[in-house]
Amino acid sequence: MKKVLFILLTLSILILIFSMTGCDNNVTVTQPIAASSDTVQTTVDIDNIIEENNLLKQELADASKIYDDTLESAVNTYCEKYLSYSGSATDNIYKVENIITESYYNELLSQTGHQKSDDDYEQSTGLDKLYYSENSLPSDNIEVIAICKQTVIYKDEIKNNNVFYTFNLVYDVDKWKINGVDSITTNSD
């Protein structure tokens, strides 16, 4: 009984709603819809849009610098041509002249007479992984951490190491150049 009463009540409410809204299958429009004089016109500041677009383009260009192949290439070349040597690394300065800044080149040259060459020492270094801070803002100067695999032969004894370097790079004439390198730590295998 309660179910029947509920169904009848629901049907009554639906019939009442349809009759009040005037649902009719024959809808006709006699007058075209036109904008009234109260319509709000929106103005656009084109200069602002262009400026925002240029800022966005610059941010994208700066961000793409980080992923530029010349960054990894410079670090890899430095490892293979400067940090891989027999005797003394300073003998290889000329091999990396085009991937380092002039100031860093002069700094390396200043060490030439101060580092002793050891004919019993041989070192081979290769880039394994490269990291940069996710929080760093892209700019013309960035620091990256490189994990390098390094093999050292000294007096017929061989050691394999993982060496962590910090590379300071500068974006110069559409490519990255190394502006300084610091060794952080070494872990032996």
C-alpha positions in Angstrom: 0.0 0.0 0.0 2.8 2.4 0.9 4.5 1.6 -2.5 1.3 2.4 -4.4 0.8 5.7 -2.5 4.5 6.6 -3.1 4.2 5.9 -6.9 1.0 7.9 -7.1 2.5 10.8 -5.2 5.6 10.8 -7.4 3.5 10.7 -10.6 1.4 13.6 -9.4 4.4 15.7 -8.7 5.9 15.0 -12.1 2.6 15.9 -13.9 2.4 19.1 -11.9 6.0 20.0 -12.8 5.5 19.4 -16.6 2.3 21.4 -16.6 3.9 24.4 -14.9 7.0 24.4 -17.2 4.8 24.3 -20.3 6.7 21.4 -22.0 5.6 21.4 -25.6 7.1 19.6 -28.5 6.2 22.5 -30.9 8.7 25.2 -30.1 8.8 28.2 -32.4 11.0 31.3 -32.4 9.3 34.3 -33.9 12.0 36.9 -33.4 15.8 36.5 -34.1 18.1 36.7 -31.1 20.0 39.9 -31.1 22.5 41.5 -28.7 21.1 44.2 -26.5 22.7 47.5 -25.9 23.6 46.2 -22.4 26.1 43.8 -23.9 29.6 44.3 -22.4 32.4 44.5 -24.9 35.8 43.1 -23.8 39.0 44.9 -24.8 42.3 43.1 -25.1 45.6 44.6 -24.2 47.7 43.4 -27.2 50.9 44.7 -25.9 50.4 42.8 -22.6 49.7 39.6 -24.5 52.8 40.0 -26.7 54.9 40.7 -23.6 53.6 37.6 -21.8 54.2 35.6 -25.0 57.7 36.8 -25.2 58.4 36.0 -21.6 57.0 32.5 -22.1 59.2 32.1 -25.2 62.2 33.2 -23.2 61.4 30.8 -20.4 61.1 28.0 -22.9 64.3 29.0 -24.6 66.1 29.1 -21.2 64.7 25.8 -20.1 65.8 24.2 -23.4 69.4 25.4 -22.8 69.7 22.8 -20.0 68.8 20.0 -22.4 71.1 21.3 -25.1 73.5 18.6 -26.3 76.5 20.8 -25.9 76.2 20.6 -22.1 76.7 16.9 -22.0 79.2 17.0 -24.8 81.4 19.5 -23.0 81.4 17.5 -19.8 82.0 14.2 -21.7 84.9 15.8 -23.7 86.5 17.2 -20.6 86.4 13.8 -18.9 87.8 12.0 -21.9 90.4 14.5 -23.0 91.5 16.3 -19.8 90.8 13.9 -17.0 92.2 10.9 -18.9 95.9 11.2 -19.1 99.4 9.8 -18.4 101.7 11.7 -16.2 99.9 15.0 -15.6 96.5 16.4 -16.7 98.0 19.8 -17.4 99.6 18.2 -20.5 96.1 18.0 -22.0 95.0 21.7 -21.6 95.1 22.4 -25.3 92.7 19.4 -26.0 89.9 21.2 -24.1 90.6 24.8 -25.1 87.4 25.1 -27.2 85.0 23.7 -24.5 86.2 25.8 -21.6 86.0 29.6 -20.9 89.0 31.8 -21.4 89.2 32.5 -17.7 89.2 28.8 -16.8 91.7 28.1 -19.6 94.1 30.7 -18.0 93.5 29.2 -14.5 94.5 25.7 -15.8 97.5 27.2 -17.6 98.6 28.8 -14.3 98.9 25.4 -12.7 101.1 24.0 -15.4 104.4 24.5 -13.6 103.1 23.6 -10.2 101.8 20.1 -10.8 104.4 17.4 -10.9 104.2 14.9 -13.7 104.4 11.2 -12.6 105.2 8.7 -15.4 103.9 5.9 -13.2 100.4 7.5 -13.0 97.7 6.8 -15.6 94.1 7.8 -15.4 91.1 7.2 -17.6 87.8 8.9 -16.9 84.4 8.6 -18.6 81.1 10.3 -17.9 78.5 7.9 -16.4 75.6 10.2 -15.2 74.9 13.9 -15.2 72.6 15.7 -12.8 71.4 19.2 -12.3 69.2 20.6 -9.6 65.5 20.4 -10.4 65.0 23.7 -8.5 67.6 25.6 -10.4 66.3 28.3 -12.6 67.5 28.1 -16.2 70.0 30.9 -17.0 73.3 31.4 -18.7 75.1 29.8 -15.8 74.4 26.4 -14.3 76.1 23.8 -12.1 75.8 20.1 -12.7 77.0 17.1 -10.9 78.7 14.4 -13.0 79.3 10.9 -11.8 82.3 9.5 -13.6 83.8 6.1 -13.9 87.6 6.4 -13.4 90.3 3.8 -13.6 93.7 4.7 -12.1 96.9 2.7 -12.8 99.7 3.6 -10.4 102.8 1.6 -10.1 101.1 -1.4 -11.7 98.2 -1.3 -9.3 94.7 -0.8 -10.8 91.8 1.0 -9.0 88.3 1.7 -10.3 86.5 4.6 -8.8 83.2 6.5 -9.0 84.2 10.2 -8.9 81.7 13.0 -8.4 82.6 16.3 -10.0 80.8 19.6 -9.9 80.9 21.4 -13.2 80.1 25.1 -13.5 79.0 25.9 -17.1 78.4 29.1 -18.9 76.2 29.5 -22.0 78.3 31.3 -24.5 77.5 31.9 -28.2 74.9 29.1 -28.4 76.8 26.4 -26.6 77.8 25.5 -23.0 81.4 26.0 -21.9 83.0 24.8 -18.7 83.9 27.6 -16.3 85.2 25.5 -13.4 85.4 22.0 -12.1 85.6 20.7 -8.5 86.0 17.1 -7.4 83.5 16.3 -4.7 84.3 12.8 -3.6 85.6 9.4 -4.8 84.2 6.0 -4.0 86.2 2.9 -4.9 84.5 -0.1 -6.4 
